[in-house]
Amino acid sequence: MSDRHTYHHGDLRRAVLDAAVEVITADGPAAVSLRDLARRAGVSHAAPAHHFGDKAGLLTAIAVEGNEMLAASLSEALADGTRALLEFGVRYVEFAESHPAHFEVMYRPDLHHRDDPALMRARRNTAELLRTGVAALPRTAAGDTGLGAVASWSLAHGFATLWRTGNLEGWVRDDPPGEVFRRVAEFAPRPLG
């Protein structure tokens, strides 16, 4: 039986998303082709376009999914109380490590439809969680949680990006990136924890 018969309408969308994530993880977003993804899923070359419209639509769906997965992980960190912001950073770094394709696409507005309503909602939800974590800190209760969120996000995103691109080789031990980030955060002028 060929792959063409493996997928039915109920899971074609998921099959194309999974194939796209594999391609991006291995070769980057530029390597994504709807025609190639259709071949991998064993469907007609027009089938992915039916679900996503175009390549940017597919990458938008990946960005939405990534934001939703990241938000779910950040929500779990809220239970840690005063250390929630540090845990947000750790989870952000771990997300970047375990979901490199999503991470790559989420922060590349040149790749997706940045005005897509589902993406805008997902991004707002993720940003609101970060603001909540910053606002919970005593030192920001009367301060600007927006700038605190940007500062915290910048630290975590910068570390995650440097880690993923191999630019920290020789600078840190071979510990898991989340654990290294915990130690790095201690050097921040105003510690996250």
C-alpha positions, -999 to +999 in steps of 0.1 A: +000+000+000+014+034-009+017+063+015-010+080-006-036+058+012-021+062+046-035+096+053-072+105+052-088+139+054-088+138+092-050+138+096-036+153+064-032+187+080-012+171+109+008+150+085+019+181+065+027+201+097+048+172+110+066+169+077+073+206+076+087+206+111+110+177+101+122+197+071+127+229+090+146+211+118+169+194+093+174+221+067+157+254+078+125+271+067+139+279+032+138+242+024+101+239+029+081+233-003+044+225-004+050+201-033+077+182-014+055+181+017+026+167-004+049+140-018+061+131+018+024+128+029+015+108-002-012+132-014-017+153-044+005+184-047-026+206-043-037+191-010-014+212+013-025+244-004-061+234+004-053+234+041-028+262+043-032+283+012+005+289+006+039+283+022+035+314+045+001+300+056+018+267+065+045+285+084+018+306+102+002+274+114+036+263+128+040+297+145+006+294+160+013+259+172+046+269+187+031+298+206+004+276+220+030+250+231+052+276+247+022+292+264+012+259+279+047+254+292+048+289+307+014+284+323+028+255+342+057+276+355+033+301+371+027+276+399+063+283+411+053+317+426+082+342+431+105+321+409+080+320+381+100+344+359+132+324+362+112+292+354+097+311+324+132+317+311+142+280+317+111+268+299+117+292+271+152+279+266+141+243+269+113+250+243+138+264+219+160+233+223+132+207+220+112+225+193+138+242+170+116+244+140+087+261+158+112+284+175+128+294+142+095+302+126+078+319+155+102+348+155+106+353+118+077+375+107+091+375+072+081+338+069+045+339+080+013+360+079+020+382+109-015+396+109-032+362+110-059+364+138-050+330+153-013+339+154-021+373+169-042+356+196-015+330+204+012+356+206-009+379+228-015+349+251+022+341+254+031+378+260+004+381+287+019+351+305+053+368+305+038+401+317+021+381+345+054+366+356+071+400+356+043+416+375+045+390+403+080+401+412+080+426+441+105+449+425+082+454+394+049+458+413+051+496+409+073+495+379+069+490+341+060+453+336+063+459+298+099+468+300+105+440+326+090+415+302+111+427+273+143+425+294+134+390+306+124+378+271+156+393+256+178+374+281+160+341+275+157+346+237+193+357+233+206+328+254+184+303+235+195+317+201+232+316+211+228+280+224+209+267+193+234+282+169+264+267+186+279+301+196+283+291+233+306+262+226+337+266+248+318+291+271+297+267+291+299+231+302+279+204+285+250+207+309+214+209+296+206+244+283+179+250+309+203+244+337+230+266+321+204+294+317+196+291+355+232+299+362+234+326+336+203+344+350+222+348+383+245+372+366+217+394+353+220+429+370+186+423+386+183+385+390+152+368+376+145+347+407 
